[in-house]
């Protein structure tokens, strides 16, 4: 089965790992992107792994 997530990933390897029946964790490099539901054919995104992180001041 072929699933198109985004043209952004064209030519790149995207990892998938089954976490439940019909639910797959989609990852790129070391970042988890979301969960793909095989029954609905939809990807539910996880909180943005690339957003800036604010560190507390000392």
GUDORO-918287 format. One record per residue (C-alpha): x, y, z; residue number from 1; chain; residue in three letters. Coordinates in steps of 0.5 Angstrom, whole numbers. Example, Ala and Ser with C-alpha at 12.3 -4.5 7.8 and 13.67 -1.06 7.14 Angstrom:
// residues 2
+-------+-------+-------+-----+-----+------+
:    xx :    yy :    zz : seq : mol : type :
+-------+-------+-------+-----+-----+------+
:    25 :    -9 :    16 :   1 :   A :  Ala :
:    27 :    -2 :    14 :   2 :   A :  Ser :
+-------+-------+-------+-----+-----+------+
//
This chain:
// residues 58
+-------+-------+-------+-----+-----+------+
:    xx :    yy :    zz : seq : mol : type :
+-------+-------+-------+-----+-----+------+
:     0 :     0 :     0 :   1 :   A :  Unk :
:     3 :     7 :    -2 :   2 :   A :  Unk :
:     1 :    13 :     3 :   3 :   A :  Unk :
:     3 :    20 :     1 :   4 :   A :  Unk :
:     4 :    24 :     7 :   5 :   A :  Unk :
:     7 :    30 :     4 :   6 :   A :  Unk :
:    11 :    33 :    -2 :   7 :   A :  Unk :
:    16 :    35 :     3 :   8 :   A :  Unk :
:    18 :    28 :     4 :   9 :   A :  Unk :
:    19 :    26 :    -3 :  10 :   A :  Unk :
:    25 :    22 :    -4 :  11 :   A :  Unk :
:    27 :    21 :     4 :  12 :   A :  Unk :
:    26 :    15 :     8 :  13 :   A :  Unk :
:    20 :    16 :    13 :  14 :   A :  Unk :
:    20 :    11 :    19 :  15 :   A :  Unk :
:    13 :     7 :    21 :  16 :   A :  Unk :
:    12 :     3 :    27 :  17 :   A :  Unk :
:     6 :    -1 :    29 :  18 :   A :  Unk :
:     3 :     1 :    36 :  19 :   A :  Unk :
:    -4 :    -2 :    36 :  20 :   A :  Unk :
:    -8 :    -5 :    31 :  21 :   A :  Unk :
:    -9 :    -1 :    25 :  22 :   A :  Unk :
:    -5 :     5 :    28 :  23 :   A :  Unk :
:     2 :     7 :    26 :  24 :   A :  Unk :
:     7 :    12 :    29 :  25 :   A :  Unk :
:    10 :    16 :    23 :  26 :   A :  Unk :
:    17 :    19 :    24 :  27 :   A :  Unk :
:    23 :    23 :    20 :  28 :   A :  Unk :
:    30 :    22 :    23 :  29 :   A :  Unk :
:    29 :    22 :    30 :  30 :   A :  Unk :
:    22 :    26 :    30 :  31 :   A :  Unk :
:    16 :    23 :    31 :  32 :   A :  Unk :
:    11 :    26 :    27 :  33 :   A :  Unk :
:     4 :    23 :    28 :  34 :   A :  Unk :
:     0 :    17 :    28 :  35 :   A :  Unk :
:    -3 :    14 :    22 :  36 :   A :  Unk :
:   -10 :    11 :    22 :  37 :   A :  Unk :
:   -10 :     5 :    17 :  38 :   A :  Unk :
:   -18 :     5 :    17 :  39 :   A :  Unk :
:   -19 :    12 :    16 :  40 :   A :  Unk :
:   -13 :    14 :    12 :  41 :   A :  Unk :
:   -11 :    20 :    16 :  42 :   A :  Unk :
:    -5 :    22 :    20 :  43 :   A :  Unk :
:    -6 :    25 :    26 :  44 :   A :  Unk :
:     0 :    30 :    28 :  45 :   A :  Unk :
:     3 :    30 :    34 :  46 :   A :  Unk :
:     5 :    37 :    37 :  47 :   A :  Unk :
:    10 :    40 :    33 :  48 :   A :  Unk :
:    17 :    37 :    34 :  49 :   A :  Unk :
:    21 :    43 :    31 :  50 :   A :  Unk :
:    18 :    49 :    35 :  51 :   A :  Unk :
:    23 :    53 :    39 :  52 :   A :  Unk :
:    24 :    51 :    46 :  53 :   A :  Unk :
:    24 :    57 :    52 :  54 :   A :  Unk :
:    29 :    55 :    57 :  55 :   A :  Unk :
:    29 :    58 :    64 :  56 :   A :  Unk :
:    33 :    63 :    66 :  57 :   A :  Unk :
:    38 :    62 :    72 :  58 :   A :  Unk :
+-------+-------+-------+-----+-----+------+
//
